[in-house]
Amino acid sequence: MRLLYCAGELPFWIRVNGKCDVALIPLRTARRQFVGISPASPRLVHSITVKFAQGASSEDTMLAIRDLLRQRHRIKQGQEDTFFVSNLAEAANVEEVAMHTLSLLLTAVGLVSLAVGGIGIMNIMLVTVAERTREIGLRLALGARQRDILLQFLTEATTLALLGILGALIGIAASIAIAALSDWPVIISVENLMIAMAFAAGVGCFFGFYPARKASRMDPIDALRCE
């Protein structure tokens, strides 16, 4: 619910879709019950919100507000302002820049995580190829083609990368549980989940290609001699 102050004497509410969405209360009641009145300055106003008219220049309007406040505060020429005038659009721009910087930072962290995970997958596949050398030699000796061995290990590397989807499923389950306990709205994007799976599969194929290529190019005789 939003509380808005008005100049009336009695409070009233505005209902939207059957729910009380906005409550309008008298300014005097708001100052006594919500904002608080300073004994030293009983007529003190903490803030004033101004909505620009459509098509109005924000800079000109802010200058006019500043001149009016300086006049009302009896501030002489050359003296500093005893108030602060700000534009929410500027704050929104600052927030947008901060969000853009945060997005770049999160992207960099994600790329580093993908690289670290891909290197781990490549190391695991290299160890797997080394441990299964005789099996690879036996398959090649029995007529398996190089592309069959390549496809086999690429499939294993991709499957290993896609196991990371279990973390996403755990995160979705945790989000739903937290939303149920705290009444927080949760939006789960299926598109983002599919993009994550595609990236995971791509990482598996990219970093698993070298071990798979190494396995497919083994000499069957040398591989069968390996103990």
Secondary structure, 3 states (H helix, E strand, C coil): CEEEEECCCCCEEEEECCEEEEEEEEHHHHHHHHHCCCCCCCCCCCCCCCCCCCCCCHHHHHHHHHHHHHHHCCCCCCCCCCCCCCCHHHHHHHHHHHHHHHHHHHHHHHHHHHHHHHHHHHHHHHHHHHHCHHHHHHHHHCCCCHHHHHHHHHHHHHHHHHCCHHHHHHHHHHHHHHHHHHCCCCCCCHHHHHHHHHHHHHHHHHHHHHHHHHHHCCCHHHHHHCC
